Amino acid sequence: MENQNPKFQEQKVLETELASLKKGAKVYKQQQNSNIFFQTKTEDVMKECKQTLEGLVKEYKSLEKPECENDTENDTENDTTDMEPKMETGS
């Protein structure tokens, strides 16, 4: 997952960078669709980063889950080991 999703990698780097900041370091957050930055608390950005990571993980798992279900359905359709042999009677 980590190699396949650049958003996930970006969030992991952000989390690592935030965790390595010194206490009292200033953190700024960009206002959406703007070039304006506002000072914010490190804890708030870290919390938001973790929520985004959790969302990406859930999204990835939901995308992965249907593929797994399809694989198991195909396996059971083609698996004939549990089938009882059919006896045909000729008349």
Sequence and secondary structure as in RCSB ss.txt:
>XXXX:A:sequence
MENQNPKFQEQKVLETELASLKKGAKVYKQQQNSNIFFQTKTEDVMKECKQTLEGLVKEYKSLEKPECENDTEND
TENDTTDMEPKMETGS
>XXXX:A:secstr
 TTT HHHHHHHHHHHHHHTS TT  EEEE TTSS EEEE HHHHHHHHHHHHHHHHHHHHHHHHHHHHHHHHHH
HHH  TTS        
